[in-house]
């Protein structure tokens, strides 16, 4: 525990020094010298903390000066918030932040689909699914109980790719009864040999919970799908 506390203090000093600069982008790394293993471990610990904050988008949300002050104050036993209250405060904050983000995603998706549906070549179905034909095949169409083989690429509205069979260089087979509603419906419009683009609203995708770290709640998703074959 003594070693961990020492590393934590060293890390916070390094981060605090960095954050106190007027711009994080102007930090001169040449001024930082890692002379010992403690220095290197301390700096590495700070890098991990920074990476975690950035990955979760907290670097632009949190008041980093108060984050650092909270660490120093707790170590010095001068914190103005009891450590037993921190979980409740943090959970409430993240809950409110998630609600705000979800509302933003919902609005963003609705606006996108409203405009996208006006484009020539885009068909909007009764469920709200939108699709665009890139290439129309001439094979058989699957039904809701079919098992199909496809190549696909999935992206968010900002273009960020979250999954791709192309990247894995291997198509995938699955029953249409076991995928998101947008896929179950959309694949039934595709004759074998077709290449479609689907624009799937949140309620036909992963809903209010999302899926994993990349697909958040209320996300509208875009898929390019090639129907290679119907297996059964």
N, C-alpha and C positions, 0 to 999 in steps of 0.2 A: 504493500500500500504506500509506503514511503516513496518508493521509486516512481509509482504511478503519479502521486501528487507532485513530485518534483518535475516530471516530464510535462504534466499539465500546466504547471506554473511557467515553465520555460516556453511552452507552446503559446500560452496566452500573451506572454511578453512579446514574442515575435509577431503574433497576429496583431496585437495592440499597436505595436510600432508601425506595422504596415498600414493598418486601417486609419491611423491618425494622419496619414498623408492626405493632401487635398484630393488626390486622385489615385485609385488603386493601380491604374494603368501606368502611372509615372514612378512606381516603386523601382529603385535601382537595385537589382539583385546583386550587383557587384559589391555592394556595401555589406551584404550578409555573408559572414564567414562561418563555415561549419567546421570547427577545428577538432571537435571530439565526437565520440559516438553519441554522447548525450545531446550535443548540438544537432546532429543529424537526425536522431530519433525524435527530438523535439520538433524540428522543422517538418519532418515527415508526418508527425501527428497533426500538426497544423494544416498541412496539405490535405490530409484525410478529412478533417473537419470542414475545410473550405470546399472540398469536392462534394461532400454530403449536402452542405448548405446549397451549393449551386445546383446540384442534381434535383433537389426538391423545390428549387425556385425561391429558397428562403433568403438568399443573399440580397435580393431586391425588396424583400418584405420586412425582414427583421431590422430593428435598430441595433446594429452590431456593437456600437459603443456600450449599450446597456447589456447585451449578451456577455461581453467581456467583463463589465463591471459586476454582473451577477456572479460570475465565476470567482472573481477576486474576492467579492464580499462574502461568499459562502465559505471560501477557504479561510478568510480572516474572521469568520463568525460574526460578521456585521450585516448580514443580509436582512433587508426590510420585508422580505416575504419568507414565511416559514417553508422549509423544504417539503413538508407534508401537504402543503397547499399547491405545490407546483404542478402536479399531474392534472388536477382539476382545471387550473388556469390554462395550461397548454392545450388540453383536450377541447376546452370551450373555444379557444382561439382557432384551432385547426378545423373544428366543426363549422364555425362561422365562415372561415376562409373557403372551405370546400363548398358550402352552400352558395357563396358568391361566385366561385369559379363555375359551378354547375349551372347557375342561372346564365352566366355569360356564354357557356358552351351551348346551352339550349337556344338562346337567342341567335348566336352565330350560325348554328345549324339551320334554323328556320329561315333566316335571311338568305343563306347560301342556296337552299333548295328552292326558295321562291324565285330567285333570279335564274338559277340553273334550269328550272323547268320551262323557262321562256325560250331557251336556246333551240335552234333548229336541230332536229335529230334526237332530242331528248324526250322520252315518253315517261309520263307520270301515271302510275297505276292507282287503283282505288285505295290501296293501303298506304300510299305515299311513297312507295319505292319508285326510284327513277332509274332508267337504264338507257344506254346509248349503244347502238350497234356499230362496232368497229369492223366486224366481218360476219356475214351471215352464212352459216353452214347449211348443208342440205341433208343432214342425217336425221335420225330419230330424236324426238324430244323426250327427256326423262319425265317421270311423274314424282309425286311427293314421297313415294316409297322406294325410289330407285337408289342404287349406289353408283356414283359417278367418279370418273378420274378427271382431274382438272390441273391446269397451271394457273396460278393467281398471284396478284400483288395487291397488298392492302396499304392504304395511306390515310393519314388524317387530312383535314381540310387545309392545313398549312403545308402539305406535301411531304410530311415526315413519314417514311416507310416503317411500318411496325411488323410486317410479316411478308414473306415472299417465297414461293416455291421455286421461282426462277433463281433466286439467290442460292438456294440449296441445291439447285440443278437436279431436282427430282419432283415430278408431279405427285399429287396426293389423291388418294381415294377415300371416299366417305359416303355414308348414307345421307340423303337429303333430309331425313327425319331427325338427324342429330346435329344440325348446324343452326346458325341464327336464322330468324324468320326471313330476313331479306335475301339470304342465299336460297332457302327452301323455295321461296316464290320465284326469285329471279332466274334460277337455273332451269325452271320449267318452261321459260320462254325461249330457251336456246336449243336449236338443233345441234347435234354433234358436229363438230368442226367450226362452231361459232366462236367469236371473240367479242365479248360484251364489256361494257363499263357500267358498274352499278354505283348509284349514289344512295346510300342506305341511311334513313333517319334513325335517331337513337332508339326509338321504340321497336324497330325491326332489327336492331343490332344488339348491343350489350346493355341497353337500358340505363337505369339510374345507378347501377353499381359499377359499370365499366368492366374492364378485364385486364388485370395486371397493371404494371406501372405505366405503360405507354397509352393505353386506351382508358380515358377517364370517364366519369359519369356523364351521361347525356351527349356522348360524342356521335356526330354524323361521320360515317365512314365511306371511303371510296375504294372500290375494288375493280381491278381489271381481271377478267376471268376468261380462260379458254377451256371450252368443254371438249376434252379429248375422246372420251368414250363413256358409254353406259355399261357398267360391269354386270348389273343384274337389276 
